[in-house]
């Protein structure tokens, strides 16, 4: 297979698939290149993606105005994406942020309340006594309160969101190539892209949206200032007989003065094995991954048992009445940029662009991040003054 396109998106994850959907609406010739999820992670030698999951928290309230606007604009389009693709990926379960009461040393709730007021979001404060009554699934330390966002908040299914974006991109005329990219090379005014199975493609512009794999020198000759951290997430199986009592349970973000005691968790979600799991994150380890081969090896491995044990303890304290039917854990990676916002800019004059760097906050906001990447690729410039940041790409 070979082909000539106006624009090519390298990476079929949440940002790349969103960029393809938005860009395909322009009528240009678009290719979205990236492999599907492997059936067996342990024996897979290719690339992976952090969207290989069924649950991520979504919410509008964020103390950072940039991330809040990215989330708001994305969430506003969830319904249209679901309707147009026929794929459901959003559950409006609400999101509770629980933390030490305002006015103390730990300032999470002070910042959340200020952000809520600035954004005009309906999200009532819940005092210490009402927390236990309104959210009986959870137990918090003395001196905790919360802010509950009931609408435009809950959780999304990343696998289903990517599926929906790809369907809509194809409907709009995009070509989807389900292969791994092995090289990106500029030749004059063209970008030549080769896949692992030997196919070649060319375009006037390309954008690299490869998540943690964006550090690959085969994709970008100039190394990004992108920190890739190894993460472990824990899944606690909910027995079928136990499921009814979790009806109405929201997503939860629990903040603490000691960062190691902070966590997030989601209500029971059905995973591909047909079982329901409560997912909890809060990996306290700080493991940097320095090379692309190491990222592959991390995904193929067994993750971090000590991190899983730590999160199991967090879960038992947050939900002491819940006894998991089983526990399992999986590897993931999180990418961090120098300035804390996604990289959305050119790496090679105006031909090869970058769209990466979720900073642990991008799943819910990926549609708007993808739209900005599509705008950059189509127009050659990023017009996003309302964000108050330029999303500049930084290099080592």
N, C-alpha and C positions, 0 to 999 in steps of 0.2 A: 504494500500500500504506500502511496505517496500522494501529496497534495499541496496545493498552494492556497494560502488563506490571507485575509487581511490581518487577522489577529489570532494568536494562539495563547490559550491559558494552560500553563503547566501546573497540574495539581487539581485533582477532582475531589477536594475536600469541601468544607463549608464555605470558605472564602472564595475558592476557585469556581465552584459550581454556581455560587451567587453571581460572581462576575460574569460568567458565561450567560446566565439568564438575562441579566441587564444588557449586556453587550449585544446579544443576539437580536434584541428588539430594534437595534439600529439598522438592520438589514444588511450589515456587513457579513463577509464570509468568516465564520468563527469556527475554531476547533478547540475543544476541551479535551486535554490528554491526561490520563491518569488511570491506574489500575483499579479494579474492584477489590473488595476486601477478600483476603485469602481465607480458605476454609479452615486451614490448620496453621495457626500462627507459629508454632514451634518448628515446623519444617519449612517455613516460607523464607526464601533468601532475598526477596525483593523488599520494596519499601512498604511502610505502613501509614496509617493515619490515625490521629487522635479522635476522629469522629466515629470510630468503631465502638459505639456505645449507644444506649437507649435512653439515657437520662442526663440532662444538664439543667441547672436552675436558670430560670428567666425572671427578670424583674425590671421595672423602670427606674426605681430609686437607686441612685448612685451618688455618693458625695462628690465625685469627679464629674463636672458638667460635660466633658467630652464623651466619656463613657455613657453618661445618662442620655445624651442626644443620640448616640449611636444605637443604644438599646431602644429608645422610644420610636425612632424611625423604623427600625427593623420589626418591632412588635406590631406596629400599625399595619404592616404588610403581611403578617402571618395568615390572616383569613383569606386574602386574595391568593396567596401561594397555595394554600390547601385546596381552595375551590378550583383553581385553574389546573392543578396537577391531579386532583382526586386522591391525594395522599394526606392523611391526618398526621400531624407531628407535634401539635401543641395541646397541652392540658392546663387549663386555667385553674390550678389547684390553690393558687395564692402563695405568697412567700412571707414567712415570719423571720424577722431579724431580731434575735435576742442577745442581750448584752447587759453588763452592769448598768444600773440606773444612771440617768444623766447627772452631770455635775461632779463626777468623780474623776479619778485618775485615768480610767479607760473611757475614751471619748467617742466610741462607735455610735451610740445612740444620739449624742449631741449632733454629730455630723449627719446622721441619717435623717433626723428631724429637720435640720436646716435644709437638707437637700429636698426632702418631701415638700417643705413649704415653698422653696424656690420653684420647684417643678409644678406645684399645684396638684399633686397626686393625692387621691383619697386613700389614706393609710393611717388609721387611728393608732395612737399610742396605747399600749396595754400595760397596766401597772402590775406589780408583783403578784397581787392576789388574783387578778383576772387571768394571768398567764396559765395558772394551773387549771382554772375552771374552763377556759375557752380552748385550751390545747392539752387535753388530758393524756395525750400520747407521750408528752415530754416532761422531764423534770430538770429544773435549773437550780443553780446555787442561790442561796439567799442574797437578796439585793439585786436581783435581775428584773428587767422590764423588757418590753419589745415594741416593735412597730410592725403592723401587719398590713400588707398590700394585697387586697383580695382580688383585684382585677388587673388584667394585663401583667400577670405574674403567675408563676407555677413552675412548669418544666417543659422542655422540648425533647424530642427524640432526634438526636443528631443524624443517625442513620436514615431515618425517614425524611428529614429536612433535606439532606443531600439528594436523596432519590427524587424528591419533589422538584428541587431546583434543576436537576438534570433533565427531567421530563419536560419542564417548561422551556429549557434552553433548546432541546431538540424540536419541540413544537414550533419554536420561533426560527428554526432553520440551522441551528448549530450542529456541527459534526462532533460526535463523541467517540474518542479513540481510547479504548480500555487497555492501555499499555503503559508500562513504566518508561519514562524518559531517561535516556542514558547520556545525552549530551545536548548542549545548547551553544551554538557557535554563530557569531556574527560574520557574515561575508558581504562586504560592501554595505548596501542598504537593506539587505535581507538578513533574517534570522533563520538559520537552519537548525532543525530539531530532529534528533534521531531517537528512536525508541529501542528498547531492549530486544525486541523481536526483529530488528533490522529495517523497519519502515522509516522513511524520511519525509519531513514536512518543512515548509518554509512559510514565512509571513513577514509583513512589513514591521510588525511589532509583536512582542511576546511579553507575558507577565508571569513571573515565578511565584506561585502560590502553593508552596510545598511544605508549609508548616515547619517542623523541626528538621526536615530534610532539605530545607533551603540553605543549609550550611554546606551542602555538597559543592565541591569545586567543579564538578561536571555541569552543574546548573549555572553557577555564578563564578566567574574567574576571580573576582574581587571579593574577599571574605566579608560577610556581614558582621556587624557587631550585634550578634544575636546569641543570647545565652539559652541553651537547651537544658532543661532540668528533668531528671528522671523522677517520675511520680508513681506511686502505688495507690490504687483505689480499692476499697473493700466492698464486697457485696454480701449482705446478710439475707439468706433465703427466708421468705415468709411462708409458713405452712398454709395449705389451702383452708383449713379450719380457722386459721387466725386472721385471714384476710378481711372479713366483714368489719372487724373492730377498727380497722384503719381507714374506713370510709370518711372522707372529709379532711384527711391529714394533709397539711400543706408542705411545701418545701421549707427547709429550715437552714438559716445561717446562724451559727452560734459563735459569738465573739468572746474572748477572754483577755484578761490583762497579760497573761503569758501566752505568746503566740502558739506554743505547742498544744495548748488546750482549746484552740479555736478549730472549728470544723464546719462542714456543711453536710446536709443529708437530704435525701429525696424520699417521697412516699413510695409504697410498693409499686414497682413497674415490671411489666412482663418483658422478659428477655428472650432471645432466640431459642433457648432450650425449653421454652414454655413455662418456666417457673417465674415467680415474682420475687423481686429482691428490693430491699432498702439499700440504696447506695450511700456510702459515707466517704467523704474525703477530708483530709487533714494530715497528710503525710508530713511529719516533722523533719524528715531527712533533707539534706541540702547537697544533692549529688548532681554535679554538672557533667554533661556529656559533650566531649570535645570534638568528635568527628562523626561523619555520616555512617561509617561502618559500626561505630559504637551505638548509634541510635537503632540500627537494625538489630543488633545483638540484644539490646535492652528489651525490645518488643518481643523477641523470640524467647526470652528468659522467663523466670518464675517471679519476677518483681522482688519486692523487699519484704521478707517475712517479719522483720522487726517493726517496720512501719505498719504492716497489717495488724500486728498484735497491739500496737499503740492505738490504732483507730478502733479496734474491737473494744478496747477499754473506754474510749470516748463514747462509743455507741451504748455500752452498758450503763454508763452514767447518765447519758441523755435520755435513754429509753429503758429504764430498769425493769419495766414490766414485760418487755419483749424478749423472748427466747428464740434466737434464730434456729431454723431447722438445719442449716448448714452455713458455713462461711467459705468464701473464696475471694481471691484477690487477683488483680490484673495490672500489668504495666501500662503506663501512659507517659506522655511527655508534655511539658509546658514550655512555651517559648517566651522569652522576655527581651524587649528592646531597650535601647539606652534611655529613651525618654518616657517609656511606659505606655505608649500608644502604638497602634499598628504601624508598620512601615508601609507607606503607599507612595512610591516614587520611582524614578528611573535610576538604574544602576549603570547603564551604559548609554551615554548621551540621551537620545530620545527613542531608543529601539528596544532595550530590554528593561522591563520594570519589575518591581518587587511588591508583593502583597502578602505580608506575613507578620507574625508577632502578636499572638493573642493575649499575652500577659495574664493568662488565667481568667480572662473576662470576656472573651470574644464570641463564644458559641451563640449566645442569645442575640448578639449584635452583628452576626456574620452577613446578613443580607445587606445592611447598609454599608458595611466595610467592602463587600463585593461591588456594590454600586459605585462607590468611590474609585475602586480599582478599574472598573469598566470605563468610567468617565476619563480617568487618566489615560488609559490605553487609546480610547477613541479620539480624544481631543489633543493629546500631547501635553496637557497641563491639568493640574488638579485645582478645581475651583470650589473651595470649601471654606470660605472665610468665616462662615457661621460657627465653625468649630474652634476658632482661636488658636489653632495649631496647624502646622504644615505637614504633619505625619512624615517628616523627612527621614530618608533612609540613611543610616549611619554605618560606617565601615570600620573595620579594625585597622 
